[in-house]
Amino acid sequence: MSLGLSSLTLLVALTAPVLAFAESPTVELVIHNQQFTPQELPLPVDTKIKLVVHNQDSLPAEFESYDLSREVVVPGHSSVTVFIGPLSPGRYNFFNDFNHAAQGWVVVTEPATHPAH
């Protein structure tokens, strides 16, 4: 069976977003005792990240961030995936909307530049 040009174009258009997600670096965040670990996530500038949030508690939690425009409930003893970025340098707050004492930050910095020898 041979694919026509329009079929091939459609196939590429449909699989390109899947390939883009597959190439995103993965970062993991854990909720334990209603706190985020680590509390600061250092991320590279201008990079789309696959953030996997693991809730080790029996109570549901929420990963919410006004700065990142994300809000997702993480049921007890389960995980969710959230894509964030690409981001400019800065600090981006996130919190558990069910327990406002649980907060953290995504910290995005420029890579260090080394002077030429």
C-alpha positions as CSV (number, residue, x, y, z in Angstrom):
1,M,0.0,0.0,0.0
2,S,1.4,3.4,-0.9
3,L,0.5,6.6,0.9
4,G,-0.3,9.7,-1.2
5,L,1.3,13.0,-0.4
6,S,-1.8,14.3,1.4
7,S,-2.0,11.1,3.5
8,L,1.7,11.4,4.4
9,T,1.3,15.0,5.3
10,L,-1.6,14.2,7.6
11,L,0.3,11.4,9.2
12,V,3.3,13.7,10.0
13,A,0.9,16.4,11.3
14,L,-0.8,14.0,13.6
15,T,2.4,12.4,15.0
16,A,4.5,15.6,15.4
17,P,2.9,16.6,18.7
18,V,3.4,13.1,20.1
19,L,7.1,13.3,19.2
20,A,7.4,16.7,20.7
21,F,6.1,15.4,24.0
22,A,8.3,12.4,23.9
23,E,11.4,14.5,23.7
24,S,10.6,16.7,26.7
25,P,12.9,16.1,29.7
26,T,11.1,14.6,32.7
27,V,11.3,16.1,36.2
28,E,9.6,14.5,39.2
29,L,8.0,16.2,42.2
30,V,6.8,14.2,45.2
31,I,4.0,15.1,47.7
32,H,4.7,13.5,51.0
33,N,3.2,14.5,54.4
34,Q,1.4,17.2,52.5
35,Q,4.6,18.9,51.4
36,F,6.4,19.2,48.1
37,T,9.8,17.6,47.6
38,P,12.0,19.1,46.3
39,Q,10.6,22.5,47.3
40,E,12.6,24.2,44.5
41,L,12.8,22.7,41.0
42,P,15.7,24.1,39.0
43,L,14.8,24.1,35.3
44,P,16.6,25.2,32.2
45,V,15.5,28.3,30.3
46,D,13.4,27.9,27.2
47,T,12.8,24.2,27.6
48,K,9.4,22.3,27.7
49,I,9.4,20.0,30.7
50,K,7.3,16.9,31.5
51,L,6.6,17.3,35.2
52,V,5.4,14.1,36.9
53,V,3.8,14.8,40.3
54,H,3.6,11.8,42.6
55,N,1.3,11.9,45.6
56,Q,2.5,9.5,48.2
57,D,-0.2,10.5,50.7
58,S,-3.7,9.0,51.0
59,L,-5.3,12.4,50.8
60,P,-5.7,14.1,47.4
61,A,-3.6,17.1,46.7
62,E,-3.6,19.8,44.1
63,F,-0.7,21.1,42.0
64,E,-1.7,24.7,41.3
65,S,0.2,27.6,40.0
66,Y,-1.1,31.0,38.9
67,D,2.4,31.7,37.5
68,L,2.4,28.6,35.4
69,S,-1.3,28.6,34.5
70,R,-1.7,25.0,35.8
71,E,-4.2,23.4,38.1
72,V,-4.5,19.6,38.5
73,V,-5.8,17.4,41.3
74,V,-3.5,14.5,42.3
75,P,-5.5,11.7,43.9
76,G,-4.0,9.9,46.9
77,H,-1.3,7.3,46.0
78,S,-1.2,8.2,42.4
79,S,0.6,10.4,39.9
80,V,-0.2,13.0,37.2
81,T,1.8,14.5,34.4
82,V,1.8,18.2,33.6
83,F,3.7,19.9,30.8
84,I,5.3,23.3,31.7
85,G,7.4,25.7,29.7
86,P,9.3,26.8,27.8
87,L,9.9,29.4,30.5
88,S,11.9,32.6,30.8
89,P,14.3,33.1,33.7
90,G,12.5,33.7,37.0
91,R,10.8,32.1,40.0
92,Y,7.4,30.5,39.5
93,N,5.3,29.7,42.6
94,F,3.2,26.5,42.9
95,F,1.1,25.3,45.8
96,N,-1.4,22.7,47.1
97,D,-4.7,24.4,47.0
98,F,-6.0,21.9,49.6
99,N,-3.2,22.9,52.0
100,H,-1.8,26.4,51.3
101,A,1.2,25.8,53.6
102,A,2.6,23.4,51.0
103,Q,4.4,25.6,48.5
104,G,7.3,25.4,46.1
105,W,9.0,27.2,43.3
106,V,10.1,26.4,39.8
107,V,13.4,28.3,39.4
108,V,14.5,29.0,35.8
109,T,18.0,30.3,35.2
110,E,20.2,31.1,32.2
111,P,23.0,28.6,31.7
112,A,26.4,29.8,33.0
113,T,28.6,31.2,30.4
114,H,32.3,30.6,30.5
115,P,34.8,33.1,29.1
116,A,36.8,31.8,26.1
117,H,40.4,30.9,26.9
